[in-house]
Amino acid sequence: MVKKNKKILFLHSSNDLYGSSKVLIKVINLLSERGFEIFLILPYTGPLDNILKNRAIIFHKNLGVLRKKYFNLFGLLNRIKKIFNSVLYINKIIKDHTIDIIYTNTSVIISGGISASLNSKESYFHIHEIPKNQFYLIISRKIIDWTSNKIILVSKSVKNHWNFSKSSKIKLIYNGFSVIDNLDQKKINKKLVFTSIGRLIPYKGHLYLLKIAKELKDLNKQFTIYIIGDTFSGYEKYESFLKKFVVKNDLINNIFFIGFTKDINRYLKKSDFLIHTTIEPDPLPTVIIEAILLNIPIIATNLGGSVEILDYGLGGLLIPENNAKKSVSLILDHLNNKKNILEKKKHARNHLKKFFSESEFNYKILSLFNN
């Protein structure tokens, strides 16, 4: 057994309440309750500060996060400088607080692994991403392979995409949730209500969702779509483009951009379906799990972690990521089979209990620190 006062330094790439941040909260709460001493570096102030201030000693520092917009000459030079400075910053925290383990809760921060290697400390990576850029993938895979002792992957899709060479380091750990039985069955509204939750960034497929909405509108279907989520700095033009598409295609009475909200359940509870239309593989979209927990049926594109959560279509409707007409046809056929919708909802909840349980998640996370 490890000593209860072991010190862990967490590194995280954002300060929000989206998927990977929610997992970070769970891991920190779990380890703090077990007596580990927690330190945390966040890139800026935000909601995680208030949530975790009693669990961790919190620092704020730009650690040179790798994002698509930096993949050019000047961007890479900027990142090299940021990463060098952040390694020095992390080194100081390691020495000042006698840190034992560096836990990097993302693949887009490499400075923690480098600092761990330089100081002969244990290095864990918890990877939630499926990067499309092959240059980034190759470089990051080599660095993480070199600087890690354990690599936690959130889904088989993530594992297959990264294809790390040292399998002994790999730990597949699905995010864990508590599934409550005996929820009330919802009746589908006459005017269909869909909710989409996720950052307004291209790969999340909001434009594709709007194309599906246009097809529904052309068929004179009555529906509402709530789009919940804000965007990253640098993607404001994409958000503006989406809103212009809505106006241009006369969807202003159907599509509502809610922005970020803490009260997601308010919208889910009045929704007939959660619709998740990523056009590239999403590692493990926790919004799908959260909707299943509220007994909301799921429609999702047939990509990435969504497929695993929905057990390859047994727990929800899977649609193509590149054919709006076909997707609408599948959705309308699905709506006409109420029995099938109920069967898929039931299967989805049973699948969560078996593979995404909170107790299993806690056991596997704790086992990393008890070896």
C-alpha positions in Angstrom: 0.0 0.0 0.0 1.1 3.5 -0.7 1.4 6.1 2.0 -1.8 8.1 2.5 0.0 11.4 2.4 1.4 10.9 -1.1 1.4 14.2 -3.1 -0.1 14.4 -6.5 0.2 17.3 -8.9 -2.6 17.5 -11.4 -2.4 19.4 -14.7 -5.5 20.3 -16.7 -5.9 22.2 -19.9 -9.1 24.2 -19.2 -11.2 25.6 -16.4 -14.8 24.7 -17.4 -17.4 22.1 -16.6 -17.3 20.1 -19.8 -16.5 16.3 -20.0 -12.8 16.0 -19.1 -13.2 18.6 -16.3 -16.0 16.6 -14.8 -13.8 13.5 -14.7 -11.0 15.6 -13.1 -13.4 16.6 -10.3 -14.3 12.9 -9.7 -10.7 11.8 -9.6 -9.5 14.6 -7.3 -12.5 14.1 -4.9 -11.9 10.4 -4.8 -8.1 10.7 -4.0 -8.6 13.6 -1.6 -11.1 11.5 0.4 -8.5 8.7 0.5 -5.9 11.0 2.1 -3.8 12.0 -0.9 -2.5 15.6 -0.9 -3.6 17.3 -4.1 -2.0 20.1 -6.1 -3.6 21.4 -9.3 -2.4 23.7 -12.1 -5.2 25.3 -14.2 -4.6 27.7 -17.1 -6.8 30.5 -15.8 -9.4 31.1 -13.1 -12.9 29.7 -13.6 -15.6 27.4 -12.0 -13.2 24.6 -11.1 -11.5 27.0 -8.5 -14.6 27.2 -6.4 -15.5 23.5 -6.8 -12.0 22.2 -5.9 -10.6 24.9 -3.6 -11.2 22.7 -0.5 -9.7 19.6 -2.2 -6.5 21.0 -3.8 -3.9 23.7 -3.6 -4.5 25.5 -6.9 -2.1 27.4 -9.1 -2.7 29.2 -12.4 -0.3 28.9 -15.3 -0.4 28.7 -19.1 1.3 25.4 -19.7 1.6 25.7 -23.5 -1.5 23.7 -24.4 -1.3 22.2 -28.0 -4.3 23.1 -30.1 -4.9 23.0 -33.9 -4.5 26.8 -34.2 -0.8 26.6 -33.2 0.2 24.2 -36.0 2.1 26.7 -38.0 5.7 28.1 -37.8 4.9 31.0 -35.5 2.4 29.0 -33.4 4.9 26.2 -32.8 7.6 28.7 -31.8 5.1 30.2 -29.4 4.3 26.7 -27.9 8.0 25.8 -27.6 8.6 28.9 -25.5 5.5 28.3 -23.4 6.4 24.7 -22.8 9.9 25.5 -21.8 8.7 28.1 -19.3 6.0 25.8 -17.9 8.6 23.0 -17.4 10.6 25.4 -15.2 7.4 26.4 -13.4 6.4 22.7 -12.7 10.0 21.8 -11.7 9.7 24.5 -9.0 6.4 23.2 -7.6 7.8 19.6 -7.6 10.7 20.7 -5.5 8.9 23.2 -3.2 6.1 20.7 -2.4 8.0 17.4 -2.7 5.5 16.1 -5.3 5.5 12.3 -5.8 3.3 11.9 -8.9 2.4 14.2 -11.9 -1.1 13.4 -13.2 -1.8 15.1 -16.6 -5.5 15.0 -17.3 -5.1 15.5 -21.1 -2.8 14.7 -24.0 -2.5 18.4 -25.0 -0.1 19.2 -22.1 3.4 17.6 -22.4 5.3 19.8 -20.0 4.2 17.7 -17.0 5.6 14.5 -18.4 8.9 16.2 -19.3 9.2 17.7 -15.7 8.4 14.2 -14.2 11.2 12.7 -16.2 13.7 15.4 -15.3 12.9 15.0 -11.6 12.6 11.1 -11.7 8.9 11.3 -10.6 6.0 9.0 -11.6 4.0 10.4 -14.5 0.4 9.5 -15.4 -1.5 10.6 -18.4 -5.3 10.5 -18.6 -6.2 10.9 -22.2 -9.6 12.0 -23.4 -8.8 13.1 -26.9 -8.8 11.6 -30.4 -6.5 14.0 -32.4 -7.0 14.2 -36.1 -3.7 16.0 -36.9 -1.2 13.2 -37.7 1.8 15.3 -37.0 0.5 16.1 -33.5 -0.5 12.5 -32.9 3.0 11.1 -33.9 4.9 13.7 -31.8 2.6 13.5 -28.8 2.6 9.7 -28.8 6.4 9.6 -28.7 6.6 12.1 -25.9 3.9 10.5 -23.8 5.4 7.0 -24.4 8.7 8.4 -23.2 7.6 10.5 -20.2 4.8 8.3 -18.8 4.6 5.4 -16.3 0.9 4.8 -16.8 -1.5 5.9 -19.5 -5.3 6.0 -18.8 -7.5 5.9 -21.9 -11.2 6.6 -21.7 -12.5 4.3 -24.4 -11.5 1.6 -26.9 -11.8 4.2 -29.7 -9.1 6.3 -27.9 -6.9 3.3 -27.4 -7.1 2.2 -31.0 -6.4 5.7 -32.3 -3.4 6.4 -30.2 -1.9 2.8 -30.6 0.8 3.3 -27.9 3.7 0.9 -28.3 4.1 0.0 -24.6 0.9 -1.9 -23.8 2.0 -2.6 -20.2 1.4 1.1 -19.4 -2.1 1.2 -20.8 -5.2 1.2 -18.5 -8.6 1.4 -20.2 -11.0 3.1 -17.7 -14.4 4.1 -18.7 -15.8 7.2 -16.9 -18.1 6.1 -14.0 -21.6 7.0 -13.1 -24.3 6.1 -10.6 -27.3 4.6 -12.4 -30.7 5.0 -10.6 -33.5 2.5 -11.3 -37.2 3.0 -11.7 -37.2 6.4 -13.5 -40.5 7.6 -15.0 -41.1 6.9 -18.7 -41.4 10.0 -20.8 -43.9 10.4 -23.6 -42.6 11.9 -26.8 -43.9 15.4 -27.4 -46.1 16.1 -30.4 -43.6 18.9 -31.3 -40.3 17.1 -31.1 -37.6 18.5 -28.8 -34.0 17.6 -29.3 -31.0 18.8 -27.2 -27.4 19.0 -28.4 -24.6 19.6 -25.8 -21.0 20.4 -26.6 -18.5 23.0 -27.4 -19.2 25.0 -30.6 -16.2 23.7 -32.5 -16.3 22.2 -36.0 -15.7 18.5 -35.1 -18.7 18.5 -32.8 -20.8 18.6 -35.9 -23.2 21.5 -35.2 -23.3 22.4 -38.8 -24.3 18.9 -39.7 -27.0 19.1 -37.0 -28.3 22.2 -38.7 -28.4 20.5 -42.1 -30.5 17.7 -40.4 -32.7 20.4 -39.1 -33.1 21.9 -42.5 -34.2 18.5 -43.9 -36.8 18.2 -41.1 -38.0 21.7 -41.8 -38.4 20.9 -45.5 -40.6 17.9 -44.6 -42.8 20.3 -42.5 -41.9 18.6 -39.3 -42.6 20.4 -36.0 -39.5 20.4 -33.8 -37.2 22.4 -31.5 -33.5 22.0 -31.1 -31.7 23.4 -28.1 -27.9 23.8 -28.7 -26.1 24.1 -25.4 -22.5 25.1 -25.2 -20.1 28.0 -25.9 -17.0 28.1 -28.0 -13.2 28.3 -27.5 -11.4 31.6 -28.1 -10.5 31.7 -31.8 -13.7 29.9 -33.0 -16.0 32.9 -32.8 -16.3 33.0 -36.6 -17.6 29.4 -36.6 -20.2 30.3 -34.1 -21.3 33.3 -36.1 -21.5 31.1 -39.2 -23.8 28.7 -37.5 -26.1 31.4 -36.4 -26.2 32.9 -39.9 -27.1 29.5 -41.3 -30.1 29.4 -39.0 -31.3 32.7 -40.2 -30.6 32.0 -43.9 -32.6 28.7 -43.8 -35.5 30.1 -41.8 -34.8 28.0 -38.7 -35.0 30.8 -36.1 -38.2 29.3 -34.6 -36.7 25.9 -34.4 -33.1 26.4 -33.3 -32.1 28.0 -30.0 -28.5 28.6 -29.0 -28.5 28.5 -25.2 -24.7 29.0 -24.6 -23.1 27.5 -21.6 -25.4 26.6 -18.7 -24.9 24.7 -15.4 -28.5 23.7 -15.6 -28.3 21.2 -18.4 -30.8 18.9 -16.8 -33.5 21.6 -17.2 -33.3 21.1 -21.0 -32.7 17.4 -21.0 -35.8 16.7 -18.9 -38.1 18.4 -21.5 -36.3 16.8 -24.4 -37.4 13.8 -26.4 -33.9 13.0 -27.6 -30.3 14.0 -27.0 -28.8 14.3 -30.4 -25.0 14.1 -30.7 -23.8 14.8 -34.2 -20.0 14.8 -34.2 -18.4 14.4 -37.6 -15.1 13.1 -36.2 -14.7 10.4 -33.5 -15.6 11.8 -30.0 -13.5 10.0 -27.4 -16.2 9.3 -24.8 -19.0 11.9 -24.8 -20.2 12.1 -21.2 -23.3 14.1 -22.3 -24.7 10.9 -23.8 -24.2 9.1 -20.5 -25.8 12.0 -18.6 -28.8 11.8 -20.9 -29.2 8.0 -20.5 -29.1 8.6 -16.7 -32.2 10.8 -17.1 -33.9 8.2 -19.3 -33.5 10.3 -22.4 -33.3 8.4 -25.7 -30.1 9.0 -27.8 -29.4 9.7 -31.4 -25.7 9.9 -32.3 -23.4 9.7 -35.3 -21.8 6.3 -35.7 -18.3 7.3 -34.6 -15.9 7.0 -31.7 -16.9 6.6 -28.0 -20.6 7.2 -28.8 -20.7 3.7 -30.4 -19.3 2.1 -27.2 -21.7 3.9 -24.9 -24.6 2.9 -27.1 -23.3 -0.7 -27.4 -23.1 -0.5 -31.2 -26.6 0.7 -31.7 -28.4 -1.5 -29.2 -28.7 1.4 -26.7 -29.7 4.2 -29.1 -30.0 5.2 -32.8 -26.8 5.5 -34.7 -26.8 7.7 -37.8 -24.2 8.5 -40.5 -22.0 11.5 -40.0 -22.1 12.7 -43.6 -25.6 12.2 -45.0 -28.3 14.5 -43.6 -31.1 13.1 -45.7 -30.3 9.5 -44.7 -30.1 10.6 -41.0 -33.5 12.2 -41.2 -35.0 9.1 -42.7 -33.6 6.9 -39.9 -34.8 9.4 -37.3 -38.4 9.4 -38.7 -38.4 5.6 -38.9 -37.2 5.4 -35.3 -39.9 7.7 -34.2 -42.5 5.4 -35.6 -41.3 2.5 -33.5 -42.1 3.5 -29.9 -41.4 -0.1 -28.7 -37.9 0.0 -30.2 -37.2 3.3 -28.5 -38.1 1.9 -25.1 -36.0 -1.3 -25.7 -33.0 0.8 -26.6 -33.4 3.0 -23.5 -33.5 0.0 -21.3 -30.5 -1.6 -22.9 -28.5 1.6 -22.6 -29.1 1.8 -18.9 -28.2 -1.9 -18.4 -25.0 -1.3 -20.5 -24.0 1.7 -18.3 -24.5 -0.4 -15.1 -22.2 -3.1 -16.4 -19.4 -1.1 -18.0 -19.6 2.5 -16.7 -20.4 2.1 -13.0 -19.0 4.6 -10.5 -17.7 1.8 -8.2 -15.7 0.2 -11.1 -14.3 3.6 -12.0 -13.3 4.3 -8.4 -11.7 0.9 -8.0 -9.6 1.2 -11.2 -8.5 4.7 -10.4 -7.4 3.8 -6.9 -5.6 0.7 -8.1 -3.3 2.9 -10.1 -2.0 4.4 -6.9 -1.9 1.2 -4.9 0.6 -0.7 -7.1 
